[in-house]
Amino acid sequence: MPVIKVKNLSKIFGKNAKQATKLLDEGLTKEEILKKTGNTVGVNRASFEVEEGEIFVIMGLSGSGKSTLVRLINRLIEPTEGSVMIDGEDLAKMNKQDLRGVRREKLSMVFQKFALFPHRTILQNAEFGLEVQGIDKEERSKRARESLDMVGLGEYIHQFPSQLSGGMQQRVGLARALANDPEVLLMDEAFSALDPLIRKEMQDELLELQDNMKKTILFITHDLDEALRIGDRIALMKDGKIVQIGTPEEILVNPANDYVEKFVEDVDRSKVLEAQHIMKRPETVDIEKHGPRAALERMRKEGLSSIYVVDRKRKLYGYVTADDVSAAAKQDKKNLHDILHTDVPKAEMHTSMHEIFNMIHDSPVPIAVVEGDKLKGIIVRGAVIAALAGSEVSINGDHS
Amino acid sequence: MEIIPKLPVAEWIDKATEWTTDTFEFLFDFIKEDFGDFIEFFAEDLLMAIPIWLFIAVIAVLAFFASGKRFGLVAFSVVGLWFISNQELWEELMNTFTLVIFASLISVIIGVPFGIWMAKSKTVQAILTPILDFMQTMPAFVYLIPAVAFFSIGMVPGVFASVIFATPPTVRFTNLGIRQVSKDLIEASDSFGTTGMQKLFKVQLPMAKTTIMAGINQTVMLALSMVVIASMIGAKGLGQTVITGLQRADVGTGFVAGLGIVILAIIIDRFTQNLNTQKGQ
């Protein structure tokens, strides 16, 4: 059973919008309509369904109408035509009072620029939706706290939004939306204002939360990578029109038209999949300081079967394996020089994921990511697989 | 130009005023009598009943807390008020204070709702803006004339003229403050299903508070600036002493009373401003 059912939803800005919809039916493009009537087409007969518990991503570049589309769904913008069915009720035809009811109980929204109320504390912000519903103080405080705990902000409840970092502010935004326990979560470029590291963290957290709460989420983004990471299905928009709807795989493997193909290609070339993005901090031993016993101890503690050897300036010497180190320790050797392996699998910071995939396939040790002769990080097999699972781009590349 | 004779605009306005005076006589009389009595009671019986030392002490304590526990305003208030009482102008001060308080209070009570109305409707804004311009640019003396026609002389017409003159900033700043609330926050509020009233009281007014308070501060200052003018139609207070000084070419008396007004102005201004910066956080 789809929770949201959108049919032929259109928004035309400007006077005489109804007339312009007729031109849409005649198949005129956005530019032609603008020229002819002076009206701007925001959304052009969008139709889609979102299933219960699904993360449905609407993705498009700026000006594609995606932000307008999400506002048509909770009617922050009045639709010109079409219907938005939520639980079998058409929001587009509802009177104001019923609409308020739906907004209070079924739909919650998270905003790109957080839109927290600066004069309210974190707790009061999270309570806002419940307060509007007229729920009594104790109950709403309890539910808001639960919601804040869920996003890991339980300790900040008496701070004001301006005292929090961007990532934390958006957690409050999320908590405020979740406190209402809505059926549908509308997220309008919710993570776009955050810096890349925090954004990724938030995406992971959202997925983790979603595992437990199983909300129906409509997520708007301009970032294909984000769409691929979190979307169960993706709708691609261009000039107010939905050009393709499908799972991430379908979009990547069978782009519906040139536009989508170009989009996907673009990602393949330039997006995150470089060594520096998937590497992690290496465990190392210092060749000048550590002997076999120290190395063994470190490996045992971290559960490693091999470890990289560097000097104080992090210049890479090679690696030692657990077996060799253990033997050397028994023979009471004092340093690691004799047992050092120098046949290190190396990658540069910008080495593509593609090459790493081939390298790591038959490498007994993690790949060393170097800059000059300095060790910057290592790539373990798990990280490559995780990156692949998050984005099927490279699989697609491999097949083609 | 000769074709069109002089339009009898003045006559029209006279007629309108006359008609208003006659038609609403019962109302004006009521205000003149009962409200006038109340103002008189407030100034002469209530405020004058407070011993001067107690009044100064209370103001000092309030100043201490209003200015964030600093002593500058406290010292100024104590010395300033003591000076006025030393010059035997205490009763005049209380009368002026009463005039300002009532004029400001009525201005705010009228101004804030109009400001809200203006912010919510473009049409209302289009209609009210020129009226407010008119109210502020018309020489304040002119308001004395209908004030006298409606309420004869005394405190009540003084308050009336002051209200007309002092209301516009509150209306303007309330309108501005509400319109300045960012669109994001309005959207957020709407998305949670707020009614118009909830949005107003939970989001718009709290966010606009600092701006509205700045407008109220302006209103109070304008009301105070009307004190001298209002005493031309018999409003008691420091202004009257200034006018007396003028009529008798008595520089010293006029100047001392003027100084009293300045002291009162500074105290009231700092009070309202400090309240604003503290609560506006």
Contacts between the chains, C-beta under 8 A, distances in Angstrom:
chain1	res1	chain2	res2	distance
A	71	B	187	7.8
A	74	B	191	5.8
A	76	B	187	5.5
A	76	B	190	5.8
A	76	B	191	6.2
A	99	B	193	7.7
A	100	B	193	4.1
A	100	B	194	7.7
A	100	B	195	6.8
A	101	B	193	6.9
A	102	B	193	7.5
A	103	B	190	7.5
A	103	B	191	6.1
A	103	B	192	6.4
A	103	B	193	3.5
A	104	B	192	6.6
A	104	B	193	3.6
A	105	B	193	8.0
A	107	B	191	7.3
A	108	B	191	7.2
A	108	B	192	7.3
A	109	B	187	7.9
A	109	B	188	7.3
A	109	B	191	4.2
A	111	B	184	6.1
A	111	B	187	7.0
A	111	B	188	6.1
A	113	B	184	5.4
A	115	B	182	7.9
A	115	B	184	4.1
A	115	B	185	5.6
A	115	B	187	6.7
A	115	B	188	3.9
A	116	B	188	7.9
A	117	B	185	6.4
A	117	B	188	7.5
A	117	B	202	8.0
A	117	B	203	6.4
A	117	B	206	7.9
A	117	B	207	7.7
A	118	B	207	7.4
A	119	B	206	4.7
A	119	B	207	6.3
A	119	B	209	7.9
A	128	B	192	5.9
A	128	B	202	7.5
A	129	B	192	4.4
A	129	B	193	7.8
A	131	B	202	7.2
A	132	B	192	5.1
A	132	B	193	5.9
A	132	B	194	5.1
A	132	B	198	5.7
A	132	B	202	7.5
A	133	B	193	7.6
A	180	B	192	7.4
A	186	B	191	7.8
